[in-house]
Amino acid sequence: MRILLLCSAFNGLTQRAWLELRRAGHDVSVELAVSEQAMVEAAELHKPDLVICPFLKERVPERLWQGHRTVIIHPGPPGDRGPSSLDWAIVDGEPEWGVTALQAVEEMDAGPIWGYRTFLMPSEAPRKSALYNGPVADAAVELVAEVAEKAADPQFVPAPLDYRSPEVRGRLRRAMRHADREFSWEESTEEVLRRVRAADGSPGGRVRLCDLPVRVFDVYRGPELAGVPGEVAARREGAVLVHTGDGSVWVGHLRLEREGAVKLPAAMALGDLVSGAPERSGYSEITYDRSDGVGVVSFDFYNGAMSTDQCRRLAAALRYAVAQDTRVLVVRGGEVFSNGIHLNVIEAARHPELEAWLNINAINGVCREIVACSNQLVVTSIGGNAGAGGVMLGLGADRVVVRDSVVLNPHYRTMGLFGSELWTYTLPRRVGAEVARRLTQEALPIGAAEAVELGLADRALGGARLEFERRVLEYAERLAADPGYDRLLAGRRQAREVDERRKPLDAFRAEELAEMSRDMFEDRHGFREARRLFVHKVKAQATPAHLAGHRELSGASSAAGAGASHM
């Protein structure tokens, strides 16, 4: 079928839907809902059999849903309505939640139901971003595929929304207001966690800290310390420990409530106000564990952004791990594997270009530790989405293992950068020069299955994140115990020596940095403006050229009888 994906942003969920539908053989076009006119014109241009809205904040124009079957993917169970569904589910401690596919009609979220999925909520309040990118996205992608199948069946009729039905357990909930986002440090740790995590990602929990109005993000349970609620007790790795009514919480990130402020690591945002706070253990973005001949370096950076300081700490952790007597090293990312350099920290720096330069050199140090490791086999465990340098960071390993729901964006072009992270060595080595050129120039996402087909990854494994990590560890343990281990390690060393003689890693690094210096200091491809738009979440004024161009090419090939366009 010809399917139009209408969305507020081409985010991880929309990308997964796009990939799923294309693999199923459909001709899929993407349009950002920048205006009613743009949405209507997109439908007129593409002439879709079906319109699916996997992530849409705007109202669908009447002209569109009356002229085309339009299905909304709503992040709530049947009957749930309103724009703050996930926020209320977290605040209210719902034990079960769901995702519903419903047809667009005049009244928001009140159309006939095409299908739904339900799932159990975690016992501890989840971050909204983790909920959205985890069970919600998994359920939504299943529903998108189901909707496409049902749309092809002329006998299918969606079920009207009927609150008398036992399956319809949701209700209309109002949009969350500013007052609903506010909390007090005098509240219990549990309540603080729930309130902030319901607003994580955006817009954050509202409170005062160090006598400043702030938006709080990225909070974790701290020790049961006695102290004055709201006072900063300690700091560590950019986070600050704050007393609550019955204990404490680690605050990883916050944004000052003032014009132009951006979300930053909490200690960086507060600056001198917390410089005297003591360092305290109990919070760490990077850990090292070992068992059965396998060492595991785990890192979990908020939203996958890696600052200069974080990169230097990760490189030091890798040097320590490489020096151990283990046989296999697993490099494991977190909820988001990595998205490369930390654009928010760069934007907020006194000299952004210099900070960008320091950041790219620091992340290159991480990549070099992975590529140059010669006394262990290396496995990268990519259990969350990755983009730009974050994808390239994982490619220096002997084995790259991805979770089957992961989306990879192995390109830099949309941010106006040539890229570094030794990608000119690791990417062509895995996929060949021609595919490397296509991936970096087309700037389109790829899924786990295609990553394996291309050679970008070695295998894809299923399961929720913790299950995936367990399976990767078992794989690494088998690799460590493999009778042919010595041969495999010798092969790694020999290949590295041959490659180094042919062209040293330092030469790849120098060539990449020569290009990056022009992008960062001379701004030849608009890095400064692209960074500003990203950091300040400026709404797009049109569908990005690389997506619009892909749509036009896809439409042209279909018109010529070539059928669906596949990657």
N, C-alpha and C positions, 0 to 999 in steps of 0.2 A: 504493500500500500504506500501511498504518498502520505507522510505524516509530518505535521508541523509541530515542533516543540516551541511553545510560547512560554517565556520565562522572564523573571526579574533579573536574573544573573545566570551566567553559564557556570554555575558552581559545581561542586563535586557530585551532587545528586543528579543535576541536569546532564552532566557529562556521562554518568553511568547509564542514564536512560538513553541517551544518544547512542552510546556504544552498544547497548543491549539490542536496541531496535535495528541498528545497522547490521549487526551480526545475524539477526533473524531474517535479513533480506529486504528490509523496508528502505524506501527512499526518504531520508529524514532531513528536514530543514530546521534551522534554529533562528528564532527572532527574539530579540530583547523587547520587552513590553515598555518601550520608552514613551509611548503615547498611544491614544486610541487609534489615531490615524495610521501609525506604524503597524499596529496589530492587524487592522483591517486590510491594509495594503499588502502585508505579508501573505495573508490568506488569498487575496486576489492574485498575487504573483505565483504562489506555489500551487494553488488549487488542490488543497489536501483532501484526502478521503477522511481524515481524522485529525483533530487538533488535541494535543495533550499538553497540560500545564503542570509539570512536575514541581515547579517552585515559582509561584506567582503571587505577588502581594497586591497587584492592581486588579481592579474589576474588569472582567471580560466585556468588551463592547457588545451591545445588543445585536448590532448588525453582524457580528462575527458568530455568536452562538446560535443565532436564528438561521444563519446560512450554512453552518458547518457543525457537525457533531463535535462538541468540545467537552473534554473530560478534565476535571480538576483533581489533582492528587492532594488531598487534605491531610495534615499530620494529626489526625485524631480518629477515634473510633466512630462507627455509624451514629449519626445524630449530633456529634460534636460540631459546634459552629463557632466562628469567631477567629480573629487574627492572632490571638495569644495562646493557642492551644497547648503547646509544649510548656510554656511558662507556667500556666495554671496547673498542668499535670505534675510538674516538679514541686511547686509551692504546696499543693494540696496533698502531696504524697500518694498519688494514685498507685494502686498495686498493679494495675494492668492498663495498657494503653494500646493504641492502634493507628492505622492509616487507612483512609477510605478514598476510593475513586468514585467521584460523583459528577454527574453531568451539569454543565453550567446552565443556570436559568436566571431569571430576574433577581431572585432573592439569594444573597450570598450563602454558599454552603448548604443550600436546601434542595438541590436537585436530586433526581433519581440516582440510585446507587448501582454502580457497575461491579463493585467488588470491594472487599476489605480484608485486612490482616490485623491480628491482635498479637501482643507480646507482653511478657511479664516485665515490670519495671524493676530496676536494681533496688536492693534493700536500702542502700545509702543513696541520698539524693545525687543524681548524675548531673554533670555539666550539660547544659542545653546543647552545646556543640557536639559532645560525645553521644548524646541521645539521638540527635539529628543525623550525624554521620554514621551511626551504628545501626541499631534496630529499625529506626525510622527509614533510613535510606535503603536498607535491605528489603523491608516490606514494600516500600514505594517502587523499587525496581521490579519486584515480582508482580506488582499490580500493573505497572506499565505494560509488561509483556502480556498479562492476562487481558487487559483492555484491548490491545492490538488484536489478539486472537478473537475476542468476542465481537469486535467491530467487523471482522471478516465474515461473521455468521449472520446472514440476513434474518434468521429466526430470533436472534437475541433481542430481548427487551429489558432495559434496566429496571430495578425494583423501586417504586416510589418510596420516598422517605416517610416512614410511618412510626410515630413514637409509641404506638401500642404494641409494636413488635418486640419480642424479648431480645432480639439482636441489637436493637437500637437503644443503647444505654447512655449515649452522650446527651449534651444539652447546649444551648446557646450560652456562651460566656462572653462577657464584655472584653474589650481591649484593655490590657493593663495600662494603668496611668502612672505618672511619675511617683505618686504617693505609694503605689503598690511596690515600687522598686526600693523604697527607703527601708533601712533597718537601723537598729541601734546596737552598739557594742555591748550594751548591758544584757542583750538577749543571749540565750544559750548558744553554744557552739553549733548544735544541730540546726537551730533556726537560722543562724548566720549562713551556714553552708547552703541550706535550702534556698534562702532568699537570693544569695549571690549567684549560685549555680543556675537558678531559673533565668537569670539575666546574663549569663556568661556568653561571650561572643559579642553580644549587643543587647541592651545598652549599658549593662553593668549595674551593680547594686549601689545605691546612693547612700552616702554617709559622710561624716567628717572624720578626718584622720590628721593628726598633728595640727589641729585647728584649721584645716583646709577642707573645703568641699571637694570630694573625689568620687569617682566611679570605680568600684572594686571588681576585679575579675580573678579567676584562677586561684581559688582558695582550697586549702587542705586542712584537715583536722590536726591541731597541734597538741602538745602535752597539757595536762590539767595543772596549769600554773595558777598560783594566787597572785593577784595584782589588780590594778585599777583598770576596769574595762575601757578599751580605746587607747591605752598606752602601748607604745612599741616596746616589746621586751627584748628583742634580739633581731639579728639579720643573718642571712646566709645566701650566697649565690644569687643575689639580686632580689630575694624575697625578704619580707619583714614578718616577724612574729608579733601578733597583736592579741592583747588580753580580751577575752569575752566575759560574759556573765558567769560562766562556770568552767572556763578553761582558756583555750587560745586557738587561734587559726593562723596558718601561714598564708600570707597574701602574696601571690606571685607577681601580679600585674595590677596597675591602676592607671587612671587618667585623671589629671587635675581638671576640675570644672572651670575651665577658662578657655577663651577663644583661641583656637589654633593648637591646643594641647592634643597630644597623641597618646595612645596606650603604650606604656613602657614598663619594664621591670620595676617593681614597687620601690626598691631602694634607690634606683636611678631617678625616678620621678620625684621622690621626696628629698633627695640630695643631702645637703648639710643638716637637715632636720633630723636625720637618723644616723648621721656619720658616727656619733658616739655610742650607738647601740652595740652591745657585745656580739661577737660571733657565737653561734650556737649550733650544734649538730641536730639532726632530726629531720632535715629537709635536704634533698639532693636530686638534681636533675640527671646526674650520671652515677651509675653504680657498676660494680664489677663482682661477678660471682663465678665460681668454677666447680665442676663436678665431672667425674669420669673422663678426664682428659680434655675437657672443653672449658674454655674461658668465655664468659659472656660480658661484653661491655654494652650496657643498656643506657640509652639517653632518651629523654622525653622533654622536648622544648615546646613551650606553649605555641600552638598554631604552626609548629614546624620551623619557626624563624630562629636562625642561629647567629647571635651577635659575635663580635670579635672576642669578647671575654669567654663566651660559651664555647666557641671553636677552640680557643687555646686550652681550656679545661678538658675538652673532649680529646684533643690531640695528646695531651699529657696522659689521660686515662688509657688511650690506645698504646702509647709507648710503654706504660707499665704492663699492660696485658700482653704485649708482644714479648716482653722480657721474661714472662713466666714459662714454666716447663710444660704447659698444655700443648696438645697436638692440633687443636682446631680453635680458632677464634671466631665467635659469633658477634657481629656488630648489629645490635637490635635497636630500632627506633621505637617511638611511642605511638600515641593516638594518631598523630601525623608523623610520618617518617622524617621528612625534612622538606622545607621549601627554599633552602639556600640561605643567603645572607639576610640580615634582619633590617628590613626596610624602615620600620618605625624608629629604631635606634639611629639609623643613618639620617633620617629626616629631622630628628630632634637634635642632632649634634650641632655644636657651634660651627663646625666646618664639615658639612655633609659629604663633600667629595673626598676629603681626607679620611673620614670614617669609613666610607665605602671602600676605599683603597685598603685600609687596614683590615676590614672585614673579609674582603676577597682573598687577601694573602693569608689570613688566619684559617679560613675554610680550606684553602689549598693545602695547608699543613695537615689537616685531618685526612684529606684525600691521599696525600703522599704516604701517610702511615699505613693506610690500607693497601695501596698498590705495592709499596716497597717491602712489606712484611715477607721475610724469606724463611723463617723457621717454624711457621705454622701455616696450615691451610686456613683460608678466611671465608666465612659465610656471612652474607648480609641478609638480615631478616626484615623484610619490608611488609609490615602488617597494617600500615596506614598509607594514605595517599602521599604522593611526593611530586615535587615540581622543580623545574629549573635545575640549579646546582644540587638540590636534594636528590634528584634522580641520579645525576652523574656521580655523586658521592658514593653511592652503593655499587657502582659498576666495576670498581677495582678489585673486587673479591673473586675468588675462584668459583664460588657458587652464589648466585643471586636467587633468593626464594621470596616470592610475593604471595600475599593473601589473595584469594580469587576475586574478592570484591574491590581490590585496590585500583585506583585510577592514577596513571602516571602522565605527567606533562613534561617530556624531555626536551625542553626548548627554553630560550631566553628572549626571543625576538619581541614578544609583546611588551617587555619591560625596557626595550631599547638597549639591550646589552648583547655583546658578542658571546659572553660566557667564559668561564674558566673551570676550576675544579678538575683539571686534566681531561676534560671531555674530548678534546681533539685526539687523545690517545685511547681512552677507554671505550668510547662509543663506537668508533669505526672498527676497533678490534673485535667488538661483539657482533655488530650488525652489518659491517661493511660500509664503505665510503658513501655509496649511493643512498642507502637507507638512512644513514646518519644525516646526510644532507636533507633528505625529505622530512625526517622527524623534526629537525631544528628549524627548517624554513616554513613548513606548513603550519607549525605551531598548534597542532591539534592533539587532544588527549588520546591515549591508548589504554586498553584494559589489560588485565593480567593474562588472559588467554592469548591475546595478540603479542604481548611482550614475550611470552614463551615461544610463540611461533617465529618471531623475528630474531630470537636469540638474545634479546635484551635481558631476559631473565631465564633461569635454568629450569625452574619448576614453579607451579602455582599450587597452593594448598588451601583447603577450605577450613571452615570453623570460625567461631567468634575469636576475638583477638587473643585471649588467653589460651584457648585451644590451639590456635595457629602457632603461638609461641612455643607451646609444649611440643607440637609436632616438628617444628624446626629444630628444637633442642635434641629431640630423638634422632633426627636426621644427622645432626652434627656429631652425636655420640657414635652413630654407626660409621660415619666417615672416619672418626678418630680410631675406631677399632678395625677398620678395613685392612685385610691382609696386604693389600696393595698400597697402603698409606705412604710408605717410603718412596715408592715409585711416583706417586702423585705429587709428593712434596718436591722430589727431585725435578719433576717435569715443570712445576711452577718456577723453581729457581732457574732452570735452564731457559725457559721462555722469557723470563724477566731479563736474564743476562743478554740473550740474543736481541731483545727489543732495545735494551739500553745501549748496546754497541751500535745498533742501527740508528737510533736517535734517542739521546738521553731524556729522561723525564724533565730535567731542567730546561731543555730546549722547548718542549711542549709548553711548559709553564711560562717561559719567557715570551713566547709568541702570543699566547693567550693574554698575558698581562699587557703586552704592547697594545693589543686591540682594546682591552678593557680600560686602559688609561685614557684612550681617546673617547670612549663612551662616558667615562666618569668625569673627567676633567674638562673635555672639550664639548661634551654633551652632543655628539654628532648624530645620535639617533633618538633623542628625546627622553633619555633616562630620567632627567630631573622632573619633567612634567608627568611622565608615567608613574614615577614614584609618588609624587604629590597626590595624584588622583587615587592611587591605591591606598595610601596611608590614611587619607581623609575621607575615604569611602564616597567619593564623588560619583553620583549616578551617571551612568553612560548616557550620552546624547543620541547614540545610534548603535546598531549592532556592529561589533568590531569587524574591521575589514577582512580579517582572515576567516571569520565565520560567514560573513556575507558573501565573500568570494567563493567559498566552498559551496554555499547554497546555490549560487548561480551556475557553477560548473556542474553540480549534481543535477540541477534542473535541465541544463542543456543536454547532458548525456542521456537523460531519460527521454527527453523530447525526440532525440535521435534514435530511440529504440534500443539504447544500450542497457536499459534496466537500472537497478539500484547500483549505487557506487559504493564499493567496499574498500577498506584499507587493507 
